[in-house]
Amino acid sequence: MNSLFLKYFLIYSMVIVFSFVILGGAYVAQVNRYAVENKEETLEQTASRAAQSTATFIETAAQLEQKAPGSAEPYTRSYLINMMQLADISGGMIFVCDLDGRIMYIANSEGCYAQDSGVLPQAAVNAVLEDGRYAEMGTFYGYLSEAHFVVGTPFGKTYPSGETENYGVLFVTVAADGSIQFFFEMASAFSFLVIVVLLLTLAATYLVVRSTVKPLNQMAAAARSYARGDFTPRVPLPYPPRRDELYDVILSFNNMADSVANIESMRRGLVANVSHDLRTPMTTIAGFVDGILDGTIKPEKQEYYLRIISEEIKRLSRLASSMLEVSRLESGEKGLNKTTFDICEMVRRIIIGFEQKLTEKKIEVVLDIPETLNVNADHDGLFQAVYNLTENAVKFTPEGGEIAIYMAEKNNRLQCNVQNTGSEIAPENIKYIFDRFYKEDKSRGVNKTGSGLGLYIVKTVINRHGGDIYAKSGDGKTEFCFSIPTN
């Protein structure tokens, strides 16, 4: 059973079936118990009236016979008629017996008859005398051929002192076939309804489990495609949209796929860029070194070409340093070494470091920063973040453009904005510019040698300081804004 769908469907189905069986059985049993109790209550009322009538009859008939023999006959006929009526009302039979179980009278809907023979089960008689009542649904200890409801009660005289004298025992019996038939009819109807509801519930369960498992199968298929290098498949969101856990999982999975596809695209671009960036300076270096060694380059020109070789080596060094810095940041090898320093002074030194390039491109720099602003942070990490943002601004600002740097403290947080004029970043690319290996050459058209790691390093450093960073571009300006706690 390797199918998650089959497992869940069988588990849910068994739980539902078990629940229906328990609930259905409990309901039918409760209804049956109610019906039996209601029947017994009716028979007990009949038995109580018959017992009272019988006790009164025995006492009164005995007194009448003592006064005048034969005078009790009318009263006896009245008693027999009353017992017949009670038997007719109950729909069964009434047995009147003495304390030894010998039958005295039997009443049914046709009449009430005195008996000279016949004995009722002594166990039933004893149960009535011991407990004061008797009730069962059965064959009355085998006395009856079919199942009956049987209720027994004693009858006798109660003295003013509260003591009782039992004259005998009275039983009321009603055939149980009607109740049994009612029970089976009710059970059949209920079973039919249970089966219909159960089938509908199982169908709904099938659809629910299928709708839950289907996206998981789609994600598994998509993941297999990703493993083969195909990042195009996406898992469709459920329709109509419902913001539940499964919706969030699918949305996160698709976002992850977008990110992985973007990273893979950037990785391929990085490989191409790094290959080009490595091949070009190394080819240049190799060509000039070979020229010096074989004498093609004259001694008086060697210093000029050696300077070119030096610049190319520095370029390779910067690329290697960026890759190494990213590796250290991602591995956590480079921790935060926080110290308190004046970040405004650090910004001024960074600007001085770019003085030559700023002069060459005739870029105007506007500094809106306080004289001093002390922060407690990692000096080297923050220096690199501001340096990378400033270097980007210098690189992408056209000749005669402007760079503005704003810095202030707000609510115990350092706010720093670096803005430059020039070509804008396309809105659809803003969300990618802080990703590893991303280069926005198509929109800015200037970055030919960058590795696409500078802004990723900036974002990582700012986030590690508990800050956040974002970029906005429009109206011929691009601005990077970040904030970090000053303490």
N, C-alpha and C positions, 0 to 999 in steps of 0.2 A: 504494500500500500504506500507507494511513493508519491502519490498525488495529494497535494495539500487540499485541493478541492474535495476529493473523495473523503479524506480524513475528516474535514470539517463538516461536510454534508452528513456523513454517517453519525458523527458525534451529536450534531444538532438534531438529527432525525431520531436517534435513540432517546435523547433527553426529552424531546417533544412527545414521542410515543409513550415513554414511561410516565411522563407527567399526565397525559390524557388518561392512561390506564388507571393511575392512582386517583386522579380527580373523579373520573367516571365511576370507578368502583366505590369510592367514598360517597358520591352522590346517590348512586343506586342503593347502597346499603342504608344511607340515612333515610331515603324515601321509604324503603321497605320497613325500616325500624319504626318510622312514624306511622305507617299504615298498620303495622302489627300492634303498636301501642294503642292506636286509636280504636282498633277492633277489640282489643282486650278491655279497654276502658268501657266501651259500649256493653260488652258481655258482663263486666263486673257490675255495672249499673243494673242490668237485667237480673243477674244472680242475686244482688242485694235485695231488689224488690221481691223476687221469688222467695228468697229465704225469709224475709219479714212476713210475707203472706203465708208461707208454710208454717212458721212458728205460731202465728196467730191462729191459723186453722187448727193445729193440733191442740192448742190450749182450749180454744172455744168449743171445738167438737167434743172434747172430753167432758167439759162442764155440761154441755147440752145433753149428752148421753147419760150423765149421772142423774140429771133432773128428770129426763123422760126418754126412755129408750126409743130410738128411731127418729127423735126430733132433730138430729144433726144432719139428716139426709139433704135437706134444702141447702144448708150451709156448705155441705160437701160438694154439691153440684156447682155452687157459686165459686168454690175454690178451684174446682177442675176447669171451669170456664176461664177463670182468671189466669191459671197456669198455661192453658192453651193459647190465650191471647199473648202472653209474654213470650212463649215459644215462637208464635207467629211473627211477632215484632222482631225478635232476634234472628229469625230465619234459620233456627236450628232446633235442637232438642234440649229438654231439661230433665235431668235424672235426680230423683230424690231418694236418698237411702238413709238407713240408720247408721249408728256408730260402728257397726260391724261390716258395713258395705252392702247389706242386703237391700235390694231395690224395693222402694215403697210405691213410687209413682214415676211414670215416664210421660212427658208432654211433648207434643209437636204441633204443627200448624193445623192438624186434623182433630186433635183432641188430647185429653189427659187421662191416662188409664192407670188404675191401681194394679200393682204387681205382687204376686205371691212367690215368685222365684227370680233368680238372677242376682249375681253379686258383682259389684264394681271392684276394680283393682284396689286392694287394701293399701298399697303404697301411696296411692293418690289420696285415699281417705286419711291415712296417718299424716300425710303432708299438710292437709287442710287443718287437722286437729292440732298439729304442732305449730304451724306458722300462721294460722288464721286465714290463709288463702292459698290458692293453687292456680298456676297458669302455665300452659304449654301449647306448642303447636306440634302435634304429632298424632300418633294412633292411640293415645290414652292407654299406654302400657299394653298395646296389642288388643285392647278391647274393641276398638273400631278398625274397620278394614281399610279406611283411607285417612289421610291427614286431616285433622280438625283443629280448630282453635278450641281449647278447653279451659274453662275458668271454674274454680271450685270455691265454695264458701260454707262455713258452718251456719246452722240455724238453731236457735234455742231461746232460752229465757234469760233476761238480765234482771237481777234483783236490785232493789234500791241501794244496797250496800256496794254495788258495782260488780259483784260476783256474777258469773255467767254459768248457765247449765245448758250444754249442747244436747239437742234432741237427735241430731243427725247431720248429714252433709248433703249439699246440693251442688250439682254440676250443670253448667250450661255449655253445650258444644255446638259449633257451627262449622260446616265443611269449609276447608281452606282452599278448595280448588279455584274459587273465584278470586281470592287474593293472590294465589300462585299465578293464575292466568293474567291478572292485572300486573303482577311483578314482571312476568315474561314480556308482556306487551310493552310495558314501560321500558324495560331493559332493551328490547329490540329497537324501539323508537330512538332511545338515547344512543344506542350503539350506531344506528344509521347516521344520526346527526354527528356523532363523534368521528365516524369514518369520513364523512363529507368535510367537516372542519379540519380533520387531520390531513386529508389530501390537499386541501387548499393551503394549509399551513406549510406542509412539506414543499408544495410548489413555490410558495413565497420564500421559504428557506433556500430552496435551490437557486432562485433568482438572486437573492441577497448574497449567498455565498459565492455564486458565480461572478456577480458584479464586484465582489471584494477580491477574489482571487485572480480575475482576468487581468487587472492592472499589474499584479505581481508577475504574472507570466510575461506580460509585455515588457516589464522592466528587466526581467531575466533575459529575454531575447535581445533587448537593446544593449544590455551589458555585454552579451556575447559578441554583438557587433562592435562595441567599443574595444573589446579585447582584440578583435581582428584589425583595428585601426579605422573602422568606419564609424564616424561620430554623427552621422546624419539622423538616425532614428530617434524619435521622441515619443513619449507615452502620452496619448490623448487624455485631457482632463475630463472627468465625468460630466455628463450633461443630463439634466440641468446642473449648473455648478452648485456644489454644496461644500461649505468650508468645514469639513471634518478632518480627522487625522489622515485618512487615505488621500484626500485632496492635497493636504500639506506635504505628504510624502511624495506624491507625483510631481507637485510643483517644485519641491526641493531637488528631486531627481533630475528633472528637466533643466533646472538652473545649474545643477552640477555638471550635466552634460554640456551645457553651453560654455561653462567655465573651462571644462576639460578640453573641449574642442578649440576654444580660444587659446588656451595655453599650448595645445599641440600646434596650432597654427603659428603662435609666437615662437615656439621652440624651433619649428622648421625655419622660420624667418631668422631666428637667432643663429642657427647653424649656418645658414647662408651668409648672414652678415658677418659673423665671427670668422667664417672661412675666408670671406672677402677681405675683412680687416686684417686677418693674419697673413693672407697670401700677398696682398698688395705691399705692405711695408717690408715683408721678408724678401719679396722679389726685388724691391728697390734696394734693400740693404745688400742682398747677394750680388746684384748687378754692379753697384758702386764698389763693393769690396773686391770683386773680381777685376773691375777696371783699374783699381789702385794696384792690385797685386801683379797684373800682367802689363802694367805700364801704359794702358790705354789712356788713363787719366793722368795728366801731367802733374808733377810735384806742386807747381804753383796753384793748381785747382783742387788739390787733395783736401785742403782745409775746408773749402766750401762744401764739398761732398760729404766730408766727415760730419759736418754740422747737420746736413740732411739726414745722415744715418742716425745721429744722436736723437733728432726729433722723432724719427720713426720708431726708435727703440723706446723712447718715452711714451709714445702712443701705445705700443704693445704693453708697456708696463701699466699704463692706466687701465687698459682692458682687463689685464690679469688681476689687477687690484680690485676692480669692480666685481669680478666673478668671485674672488676670494672673500670680499666683504659680504656679498650675498650669502655665500655658504656659511660664514660665521654667524650671521644674523639668524638664518633659518635653523641652524643647529643649536642655537642658544649658547654657543661657545663664548660669544662676546657679551658679557654682562654689562649692567649699567654702573658706571663709577661716578656717582653724583658728587658734585662740589658746587660751591656757591661762587658765581662769577658774574661779571657785567656783560650781558649779552649785547648791549648797544655798542660797546667797544669791540666786541667780536665782529659785529656787522660792519663797522667802519674798516676794520682790518681786511675783511673779505673784499670790500669794495676797492680798497687800495690795491689788493692783489690783482684785480681785473683792470687796473688803470690803463695799461697799455692797449688792451683790446677796446676799452671804452673810448679811448682817444682815437684809435684807428677808425672806428665806426661812427665817431662823432655822436655818441649816445649821451643824452643828458640823464643824470641820476638825481632823483628827488628823494631825500631822506626825511621822513616824518617820524622821527624817533626821539625819545627823551635823552637827556644828557647821560643818565645812568639808569639801568634797570637790572637789578640783581635777581637771578633765578638759581634754584637749586636743581641741577640737572647734570647729565653726562656731557661734559664739555666737548669731547671729541665727536660724539654722536650728533649733538646739536649743531656743531660746527659743520659737519659733513652735510646735514640736512639743509642748512641755510646756504652753504656753498653750492650744493647741487641745484637748488632753486635759482640762485643768482646766476650760475653758469648757464642754465637753461634760458634764463631771461636774456642774457648777453648773446647767446647763440642764435636765438630766434628773433631778436629785435633788429629790424632793418637799419641801414645807415641813416643817421639823423633822427632815430627814434628816441624813445624815452622809457626809462625804468624807474618805477616808484616803489619804495619800500616803506611800509607802515608798521609801527610796532608800539604796543601799549599794554598796560596791565589793567585787566577788568575782572573784578570779582575773584581775585587771587589766581587769575589765569593770565598767561602771556598770550597775546593775540599778535600774530605776525602775518602780513600780507605782502606778497611780492608780485607786482604787476608790470607788464611790459606791453608796448605797442607792437603791432605787426599782424601777420596772418593769424586767423582764428583756428581753434580746434573745432572740428565738426561735432555737433551735438550728440550724434550717435556714437562718437568715439570717446566722449568725456569719461564714461564709466570704465574704460579700459586703460586709461593713461597711467594708472598706478599699478598695473599688472606687470609681472615679470616679463622681460624681453619685448615689451610692447614699444613700437616705434610709430609715431604718427607722421611719417614722412609724406604720406600722400596728401595730407591736409596742410602741413607746414612747409614741406619741400626744402628744408634746410639741413636737417640732421642726416648727414651721410655717413658719419663715422661712429655715432653713439651706439652703445650696446643695448639700449632699452632697459637699463637697470637703475639708472639714476633716481627716477621718481619712485620706483619700488623701494629703494633704500630709504628715501625720505619718508615714505609712508610707514615703513617698518620701524624706523627710529621714533617717529612721532607717536605711533601706537604703543610702543614699549614705554614711553613716558606717560602713558595714560591720557594722551591727547587724541585729536582727530584732525583730519585734513581733507580739503575738497578743492575743486578747481571750477572756474567759470570762465566762459569765453564769449565775447560778443562786442559789437561796435568797434572792431579793430583793436581790441585789447584782450589779453589773457591774464588771469589773476589766480594765484595759488594762495590759499588761506589756511593757516593751521593755528591751533591753540593747545597749550599744555599747562598743567599746574605750575605755578611759580615755586611751590614748596614740595 
